[in-house]
Every structure is written in C-alpha cells, then in structure tokens.
Amino acid sequence: MKVTSGRGISIALSMAAALTLTIAGTSHADEGITAPTSAPTVAAPAYSTVKSSSTCSPVPTRERASLGGAVQSCIQFVKKAPMKRSLVRPPATVSASSIDDEPVGSCEVSKDGEWTYSRRSGLCLTGAQGRYTLYDEKGKVLGTGLIDINTSLTLRQNTTEFKETISLKVTEVTDAVKSLNIGFAVQCTSTCTPTTRRPWYGNKTLLQEQSVSGEVAYNSRVASGAYDSFQTKYFMTVTANGATPVDPNMSWESPAELKIRCDEDMGGESTSRGCVVPIRETLEYSLSDPIHGAASAVYQYGQALRGNAPLSRGEGLSSTNRARTCESKIDPFVRRPDINAEDECDEFPFAGTYEGGTEGALCADVIPVLQNGKWVITQARANKPLTGQEPCVRANMSAEANGSAGGKLGSFFRNYRILDTEKFDMEFTP
C-alpha cells in the first residue's frame, strides 16, 4: 500500500477457514522494531458519574429575611437519569481532502444525564441538574430551586483553540426560593488555559422557566512535537432572591478517563496542531468501493488471519516495512502485468504500522477476484500455496486501487490525529 497525505458483502475465500483461524507468525517486531507501550489512546469507558458532593454554607445575617428566615443554603448535583457516558460515532466516510476549517460538529445531546463524546467532536454533558435548597435553623426545608445544566464542547482538528457552550435553565422554584442568581466560570488543567472563562458577565437572575446561555473558550499551548492531555473544570455560584454570590458553591470536571488530548506531533503534516478525545478509533473500508474494493477485500482477509487484532500507527516506518515485505531478498514479490497493467504489491498489515514489515517470504501471496458480486481471494503462485496461517498478505493490486486505499489510510491518520504507536481498529462494510 502506498500511503498518501490526501485523503460486507460476505467475502468468499478460496480457503474459507482462513477467516476464523488463529494464525501463527509475527511482525517485524521480532527483528528489533517494537511498538512502544505508551500509545496515547484510551479505551472507551461505558459509565461515569459527575463527581460533586453537596456544598452547604451559612446564609449571611443581612440576607436571612429576604430568604424566608433561612440560615443555611445547600446545592448538590442531582440527575434526571443515571449519569453515564455514550459514545457518539461520526459518519463513517472520511474525506480525502485536507481538514476543514470548521469543526466536525458537536456531540449528540439526546439523553438526560449523559456525557456524550466522540474522538473528533468533543464532549457534552446533558441533562445534569443542580438542586439549591434553603434550610431554617431546625433543618426544615424552606424552599428549593432546580437548574438544568448542559454543556457542549466542540473540538477542532487543525487548531488547539476550541469553544464550549454553557446552557442553564431554572426549571423549578418553590416556596421561599423565588429566583436564582447564577454565576459561572471554567478552568482547565496542564497546558490548557481558558481564554474566555465566563460564559456571561457577572451573575444572571433567573425566574422559573428562564434560561441563559453563553460561550467559553480554551487554548492548549502544547509544545512543538509533543502532546498533552487535560480536563476541563466547571464552577457555578448559586444564590436566591437577589442575594449576593461570593464564592463558587458547585463544581465538577470532565471525566478523568476521557481527557482531551491536544498535540503538535503529526510528523510533518501541514495541519500540525489539533485536539481529539483519544478513544480508539475505527478505520472503515468498503468492499464495494469502485476504486479500491479489491484492496478492501485483501485487508479483510488479512485481518481475519490476525484474529481482527488492532493495528498501531508506525510513523516513519513505511519505506523500511514495505521493502522488507514486498522486496524481500528471500522471496521478492512477483508482479503480474497480465492481471494489472500497472501491477503493484499491496501489503497487509500496512507498512505504516508497527504490525507491518513482516518478511515477505512468510506472507500469503494472493489475487482478489470479483465473482458474482463477491470478492474471492485466490492463490497467486502455484509454488506458494495458501495455508491460512500466514502472518501477512501480499496482493497483486492495480496502482490506482493501491493508491486510493493508501490515501484513505493517510487521511484517517491525519483527520483523526492518530499519533505514532496509537492503536486503531478496522471494519469492513458492503
């Protein structure tokens, strides 16, 4: 495969069992090139809870009369539904063009009480609530207020600057609580700095069913050639009936397991700065792609031989790996101009991964053939039978298909900001 910087139907196999066999054999890791173990990717967690305990404070004497004689106010997180995380997948199609200036889009905010997230879009907190309560000196509840809290943080893949929308709504006030005064501010950790800390000036007084919304902004000043991970933090100040807010009395932070990662480490790419939520992403190939469908079939065959294990990007390894696999001194790849006018070696695992670069003599040499609408993987050489145990695949591929498939891999690395050593999965669609 030739990687460029641009951007199922069931597959019938001449050796059908190859799809389920656990193969023997290794990549070039046995020859001294091993993927580091510090790949900056996290597995997508399933559940989470906003971590914030109840905060109580005494009501100043001068304000007790206006608050129905309350001597203490408390605020705590409550939720409409169990707080959990939901993975939001962006569209499967990745353009081969350069990264757009506009963000991919915000998280889906469809379920109350959930953090939703995707690698490119960002993080959203939806339907969380803050309950404000006033108590008298005997601990009796004098009144309450309920605030819906929604945040939507949108990342961009070509800059380390990003914004977040903060939206609050007072959905209920009872008894001594007639209105709520709300101030809001954000912070972030490590190299990240909020460039706009407050979504609105001062404190907003909201009656029941009134809402307020505004934007905050951040910038991660990550060093050249490096990446940095951080969390965002939120501070809300709530009082009632015009009382003067002093210090934040409600705070929370984004999930520690889903830290945002900004980097300036894309290995010479023209778009060198950007941010993602580094969950493990999936590269999709279509078996019906009009240009590289044949390559997709070969990769599906090769992945089945590997037990569908993830791959990891190997920045700067492509030339060496491709030479080891396709130009093996022991068993060089045999080109077939009778099949493709511009016949090339398409290798799998990809040369641009740490799993690539296996000695070509160990690979299955194959030719993909489309028969009755299904791809059939056939043996390319009579003197090299397929065993279903090979650790790699070399395919006779047209230059057009090889270049198109390689371009898709390059676009995937760039658009999803897949860094060196970072793992990714593969899927194949009809």
C-alpha positions as CSV (number, residue, x, y, z in Angstrom):
1,M,0.0,0.0,0.0
2,K,1.2,3.5,-0.8
3,V,0.1,5.9,1.9
4,T,-0.6,9.4,0.6
5,S,-1.4,12.5,2.6
6,G,-4.7,13.0,0.9
7,R,-7.4,11.6,2.0
8,G,-19.8,-6.5,4.0
9,I,-20.9,-8.2,1.4
10,S,-19.7,-11.5,2.8
11,I,-16.3,-12.2,1.3
12,A,-16.0,-15.7,-0.3
13,L,-12.5,-17.2,0.2
14,S,-10.8,-19.9,-1.7
15,M,-9.8,-21.0,1.8
16,A,-12.9,-20.0,3.8
17,A,-11.4,-21.3,7.0
18,A,-8.8,-18.6,6.9
19,L,-11.4,-16.2,8.2
20,T,-11.6,-17.9,11.6
21,L,-8.1,-19.4,12.1
22,T,-5.8,-18.1,14.8
23,I,-2.6,-17.6,12.9
24,A,1.0,-18.2,13.9
25,G,3.8,-15.8,12.9
26,T,4.9,-12.4,13.9
27,S,5.5,-9.0,12.5
28,H,8.9,-7.3,12.2
29,A,8.8,-6.8,16.0
30,D,10.9,-9.9,16.2
31,E,13.5,-8.2,14.2
32,G,14.0,-5.4,16.7
33,I,11.3,-2.8,15.9
34,T,8.7,-2.9,18.7
35,A,5.8,-0.5,19.2
36,P,6.2,1.5,22.4
37,T,3.7,0.7,25.1
38,S,2.8,4.3,25.8
39,A,0.4,4.9,23.0
40,P,-1.8,7.8,24.0
41,T,-5.1,6.1,23.4
42,V,-7.8,5.2,25.9
43,A,-10.5,2.5,25.6
44,A,-14.0,3.9,25.5
45,P,-15.4,3.5,29.0
46,A,-19.1,2.6,29.5
47,Y,-20.3,4.5,32.5
48,S,-19.5,7.6,34.6
49,T,-20.9,9.8,37.3
50,V,-20.5,13.5,37.7
51,K,-18.4,13.8,40.8
52,S,-19.7,16.6,43.0
53,S,-20.8,16.4,46.6
54,S,-23.3,18.6,48.4
55,T,-22.0,22.0,49.4
56,C,-23.6,23.9,52.2
57,S,-22.8,27.4,53.6
58,P,-24.4,29.8,56.2
59,V,-26.7,32.5,54.9
60,P,-25.4,35.9,55.9
61,T,-27.5,37.5,58.6
62,R,-28.3,40.6,56.5
63,E,-29.9,38.3,53.8
64,R,-31.9,35.9,56.0
65,A,-35.1,38.0,56.0
66,S,-35.2,38.0,52.2
67,L,-34.8,34.3,52.2
68,G,-37.7,33.4,54.5
69,G,-35.5,33.2,57.6
70,A,-33.1,30.6,56.1
71,V,-29.9,30.1,58.0
72,Q,-28.2,27.7,55.6
73,S,-28.2,27.0,51.8
74,C,-27.0,23.9,50.1
75,I,-26.5,22.9,46.5
76,Q,-25.8,19.5,45.1
77,F,-25.8,17.6,41.8
78,V,-28.9,15.6,41.0
79,K,-29.8,13.9,37.7
80,K,-32.8,13.1,35.6
81,A,-31.3,9.7,34.8
82,P,-28.2,7.6,35.8
83,M,-25.2,9.6,34.7
84,K,-23.4,7.5,32.1
85,R,-21.2,8.0,29.0
86,S,-22.3,7.3,25.5
87,L,-20.0,7.0,22.5
88,V,-21.1,9.1,19.5
89,R,-19.7,7.9,16.2
90,P,-19.2,10.5,13.5
91,P,-20.1,9.5,9.9
92,A,-18.0,6.6,8.6
93,T,-17.0,8.4,5.4
94,V,-13.7,10.4,5.8
95,S,-13.0,12.9,3.0
96,A,-9.7,12.6,1.3
97,S,-9.4,16.4,1.3
98,S,-7.5,18.4,3.9
99,I,-9.1,19.0,7.3
100,D,-11.9,21.5,7.1
101,D,-11.6,24.8,9.0
102,E,-14.9,24.2,10.6
103,P,-15.4,21.7,13.5
104,V,-16.8,18.3,12.8
105,G,-19.9,19.0,14.9
106,S,-21.0,19.0,18.5
107,C,-21.9,15.9,20.5
108,E,-25.3,14.5,20.3
109,V,-27.2,15.7,23.4
110,S,-30.2,13.5,23.3
111,K,-30.3,11.7,26.6
112,D,-30.7,13.3,30.0
113,G,-27.9,12.8,32.4
114,E,-25.3,11.5,30.0
115,W,-21.8,12.5,29.0
116,T,-21.7,12.0,25.2
117,Y,-18.4,12.1,23.3
118,S,-16.6,11.2,20.1
119,R,-13.0,11.5,19.1
120,R,-13.4,14.4,16.7
121,S,-16.5,16.2,18.0
122,G,-15.7,16.6,21.7
123,L,-17.6,16.2,25.0
124,C,-21.1,17.1,26.1
125,L,-22.8,16.9,29.5
126,T,-26.6,16.8,29.0
127,G,-29.4,17.0,31.5
128,A,-27.5,17.2,34.7
129,Q,-29.2,19.2,37.4
130,G,-28.2,21.3,40.4
131,R,-30.7,21.5,43.3
132,Y,-30.5,24.5,45.5
133,T,-32.1,24.2,49.0
134,L,-32.7,26.7,51.8
135,Y,-33.0,25.4,55.5
136,D,-34.1,27.1,58.7
137,E,-32.3,26.7,62.0
138,K,-34.1,23.5,62.7
139,G,-33.1,21.9,59.4
140,K,-36.6,22.3,57.8
141,V,-36.6,22.9,54.0
142,L,-37.9,26.4,53.3
143,G,-37.6,26.4,49.5
144,T,-35.8,24.8,46.6
145,G,-34.6,25.6,43.1
146,L,-33.7,23.3,40.2
147,I,-31.2,24.1,37.4
148,D,-30.8,22.1,34.2
149,I,-27.2,22.1,33.2
150,N,-26.0,21.4,29.6
151,T,-22.5,21.9,28.2
152,S,-21.3,21.2,24.7
153,L,-17.5,21.3,24.0
154,T,-16.6,21.2,20.3
155,L,-13.0,20.3,19.3
156,R,-11.2,21.1,16.0
157,Q,-8.6,19.1,14.3
158,N,-6.5,21.9,12.9
159,T,-6.1,24.1,16.0
160,T,-5.6,23.8,19.7
161,E,-8.2,26.5,20.3
162,F,-11.8,25.3,21.0
163,K,-15.0,26.6,22.5
164,E,-17.8,25.3,24.7
165,T,-21.4,26.4,25.1
166,I,-22.8,26.6,28.6
167,S,-26.6,26.5,28.9
168,L,-28.6,26.7,32.1
169,K,-32.3,26.7,32.8
170,V,-34.2,27.2,36.1
171,T,-36.9,24.6,35.8
172,E,-38.4,24.9,39.3
173,V,-38.5,27.2,42.3
174,T,-40.6,26.5,45.4
175,D,-41.7,28.4,48.5
176,A,-39.1,30.8,49.8
177,V,-37.0,30.5,46.6
178,K,-38.5,32.9,44.1
179,S,-35.5,33.2,41.7
180,L,-31.9,32.0,41.4
181,N,-28.8,34.2,40.8
182,I,-26.2,32.2,38.9
183,G,-22.6,32.9,38.1
184,F,-20.4,30.5,36.1
185,A,-16.7,30.1,35.2
186,V,-14.4,27.4,33.8
187,Q,-10.8,26.3,34.2
188,C,-8.6,23.5,32.7
189,T,-5.5,21.6,33.7
190,S,-1.9,21.2,32.4
191,T,-1.0,23.3,29.3
192,C,-4.6,24.3,28.7
193,T,-5.7,27.8,29.5
194,P,-9.2,29.3,29.3
195,T,-9.1,32.3,27.1
196,T,-12.7,33.2,28.0
197,R,-13.5,32.0,31.5
198,R,-17.1,33.2,31.9
199,P,-20.0,32.5,29.5
200,W,-21.7,35.7,30.7
201,Y,-20.8,38.8,32.6
202,G,-21.4,38.6,36.4
203,N,-24.4,36.8,37.7
204,K,-27.7,36.2,36.0
205,T,-31.0,36.3,37.9
206,L,-33.4,33.7,36.5
207,L,-37.1,33.1,37.4
208,Q,-38.7,29.7,36.8
209,E,-38.5,28.6,33.2
210,Q,-36.0,31.3,32.3
211,S,-32.6,30.3,30.8
212,V,-29.2,31.7,30.0
213,S,-26.5,30.5,27.5
214,G,-23.0,31.7,26.6
215,E,-19.6,30.5,25.3
216,V,-16.3,30.0,26.9
217,A,-13.0,29.3,25.1
218,Y,-9.8,27.4,25.7
219,N,-6.3,27.1,24.2
220,S,-3.8,24.3,24.8
221,R,-0.3,25.7,24.4
222,V,1.3,22.3,23.8
223,A,4.9,22.3,22.8
224,S,6.1,21.6,19.3
225,G,6.4,17.9,18.6
226,A,4.5,17.0,21.8
227,Y,1.0,16.2,23.0
228,D,-0.7,17.0,26.3
229,S,-3.9,15.7,28.0
230,F,-6.1,17.6,30.3
231,Q,-9.6,18.0,31.8
232,T,-12.0,20.9,31.9
233,K,-13.4,22.2,35.2
234,Y,-16.6,24.0,36.0
235,F,-17.5,26.4,38.8
236,M,-21.0,27.6,39.5
237,T,-22.2,30.1,42.1
238,V,-25.9,30.0,43.1
239,T,-27.9,32.1,45.5
240,A,-31.6,33.0,45.7
241,N,-33.8,36.1,45.6
242,G,-31.1,38.6,44.7
243,A,-28.6,37.6,47.4
244,T,-25.0,38.4,46.5
245,P,-23.0,35.4,45.3
246,V,-19.5,35.3,46.8
247,D,-17.6,32.0,46.1
248,P,-18.5,29.1,43.8
249,N,-20.6,26.6,45.7
250,M,-20.9,23.9,43.0
251,S,-18.1,22.5,40.9
252,W,-17.4,19.4,38.7
253,E,-14.9,18.4,36.0
254,S,-14.9,16.4,32.8
255,P,-14.3,12.7,33.0
256,A,-10.7,11.8,34.0
257,E,-10.9,8.7,31.7
258,L,-11.7,10.9,28.8
259,K,-9.1,13.6,28.9
260,I,-8.9,15.8,25.9
261,R,-5.6,15.5,24.0
262,C,-4.1,18.3,22.0
263,D,-0.9,17.8,20.0
264,E,1.6,19.3,17.7
265,D,3.0,15.9,16.8
266,M,1.6,14.8,13.4
267,G,5.0,14.1,11.8
268,G,5.4,16.9,9.3
269,E,1.7,17.2,8.3
270,S,0.8,20.6,7.1
271,T,-2.0,20.7,9.7
272,S,0.1,20.1,12.7
273,R,-2.0,21.3,15.6
274,G,-5.3,19.9,16.8
275,C,-7.3,18.2,19.6
276,V,-9.2,15.0,20.0
277,V,-10.7,12.8,22.7
278,P,-8.3,9.9,22.2
279,I,-10.7,7.0,22.3
280,R,-9.6,4.1,20.0
281,E,-11.0,4.9,16.5
282,T,-12.1,2.5,13.7
283,L,-10.9,2.7,10.1
284,E,-13.5,1.5,7.7
285,Y,-13.0,0.1,4.2
286,S,-15.9,-0.6,1.8
287,L,-15.8,-3.8,-0.2
288,S,-17.9,-2.1,-2.9
289,D,-15.7,0.9,-3.3
290,P,-15.4,1.5,-7.1
291,I,-11.7,2.1,-6.9
292,H,-10.2,0.2,-4.0
293,G,-12.8,-2.5,-3.3
294,A,-10.2,-5.2,-4.2
295,A,-7.8,-3.8,-1.7
296,S,-10.6,-3.7,1.0
297,A,-11.2,-7.5,0.3
298,V,-7.5,-8.2,0.8
299,Y,-7.3,-6.3,4.1
300,Q,-10.4,-8.1,5.3
301,Y,-8.7,-11.4,4.5
302,G,-5.5,-10.3,6.2
303,Q,-7.4,-9.0,9.3
304,A,-9.2,-12.3,9.6
305,L,-5.8,-14.1,9.6
306,R,-4.8,-11.8,12.5
307,G,-7.9,-12.5,14.5
308,N,-9.0,-8.9,13.9
309,A,-6.4,-7.6,16.4
310,P,-5.9,-3.8,16.4
311,L,-3.1,-2.1,14.5
312,S,-0.9,0.7,15.7
313,R,0.5,3.5,13.6
314,G,4.2,3.4,12.9
315,E,5.3,6.9,11.9
316,G,8.3,6.8,9.6
317,L,8.3,3.0,9.1
318,S,6.5,2.8,5.7
319,S,9.6,2.6,3.4
320,T,11.5,0.1,5.5
321,N,8.5,-2.1,6.2
322,R,7.4,-2.1,2.6
323,A,10.8,-3.1,1.4
324,R,11.0,-5.9,3.9
325,T,7.6,-7.3,2.8
326,C,7.4,-6.5,-0.9
327,E,11.1,-6.5,-1.9
328,S,12.2,-9.5,0.2
329,K,15.6,-10.7,-0.7
330,I,14.5,-14.3,0.2
331,D,11.2,-14.2,-1.7
332,P,10.6,-11.0,-3.7
333,F,7.0,-10.2,-4.7
334,V,6.1,-11.4,-8.2
335,R,4.4,-8.7,-10.2
336,R,1.7,-9.8,-12.8
337,P,1.3,-7.3,-15.6
338,D,-1.0,-9.8,-17.2
339,I,-3.5,-9.0,-14.4
340,N,-2.9,-5.3,-13.9
341,A,-1.1,-3.1,-16.5
342,E,0.4,-1.2,-13.5
343,D,0.7,-4.1,-11.1
344,E,1.9,-3.3,-7.6
345,C,2.5,-5.1,-4.3
346,D,-0.2,-4.2,-1.7
347,E,0.9,-5.4,1.7
348,F,-1.1,-6.1,4.9
349,P,-0.7,-5.3,7.7
350,F,0.0,-1.8,6.4
351,A,3.6,-0.8,6.1
352,G,2.8,2.3,8.1
353,T,2.0,0.3,11.2
354,Y,4.2,-1.5,13.8
355,E,2.5,-4.7,12.8
356,G,3.7,-4.3,9.2
357,G,7.1,-5.2,7.8
358,T,7.0,-9.0,8.1
359,E,9.5,-10.8,5.9
360,G,7.7,-11.3,2.6
361,A,8.6,-15.0,2.4
362,L,6.1,-15.6,5.3
363,C,3.2,-13.8,3.6
364,A,0.3,-15.2,1.7
365,D,0.6,-14.1,-1.9
366,V,-3.0,-13.5,-3.3
367,I,-5.0,-12.1,-6.1
368,P,-8.5,-10.7,-5.3
369,V,-11.1,-11.7,-7.9
370,L,-14.7,-10.4,-8.1
371,Q,-17.0,-13.3,-8.8
372,N,-20.8,-13.0,-8.8
373,G,-20.7,-9.8,-6.7
374,K,-18.4,-11.3,-4.1
375,W,-14.6,-11.0,-3.7
376,V,-12.8,-14.2,-3.8
377,I,-9.2,-14.4,-2.5
378,T,-7.2,-16.7,-4.8
379,Q,-3.7,-18.1,-4.6
380,A,-1.3,-16.0,-6.7
381,R,1.6,-18.5,-7.1
382,A,1.4,-22.3,-7.7
383,N,4.7,-22.8,-5.8
384,K,3.4,-20.9,-2.7
385,P,0.1,-22.4,-1.6
386,L,-2.1,-20.6,1.0
387,T,-2.1,-22.2,4.4
388,G,-4.4,-19.9,6.4
389,Q,-1.6,-19.5,8.9
390,E,0.3,-16.6,7.3
391,P,1.1,-13.5,9.4
392,C,0.8,-11.2,6.4
393,V,-0.6,-10.8,2.9
394,R,0.9,-9.5,-0.3
395,A,-1.6,-8.9,-3.1
396,N,-1.3,-8.1,-6.8
397,M,-3.1,-4.8,-7.0
398,S,-3.6,-2.1,-9.6
399,A,-1.7,1.1,-9.0
400,E,-5.0,3.0,-8.9
401,A,-6.5,0.8,-6.2
402,N,-3.3,0.7,-4.2
403,G,-3.0,4.5,-4.2
404,S,-6.7,5.0,-3.4
405,A,-6.6,2.6,-0.4
406,G,-3.3,4.2,0.8
407,G,-4.8,7.6,0.6
408,K,-7.7,6.6,2.8
409,L,-5.3,5.3,5.4
410,G,-3.3,8.6,5.3
411,S,-6.5,10.6,5.6
412,F,-7.6,8.6,8.6
413,F,-4.3,9.2,10.3
414,R,-4.5,12.9,9.7
415,N,-8.2,13.6,10.2
416,Y,-8.4,11.6,13.4
417,R,-5.0,12.7,14.6
418,I,-3.7,9.1,15.1
419,L,-0.3,9.5,16.6
420,D,2.8,7.2,16.5
421,T,2.1,4.0,18.4
422,E,-1.6,4.8,18.7
423,K,-3.9,1.8,18.2
424,F,-6.9,1.6,15.9
425,D,-9.4,-1.0,14.8
426,M,-10.7,-1.9,11.3
427,E,-14.1,-2.6,10.0
428,F,-15.3,-3.7,6.5
429,T,-18.7,-2.7,5.1
430,P,-20.5,-4.0,2.0
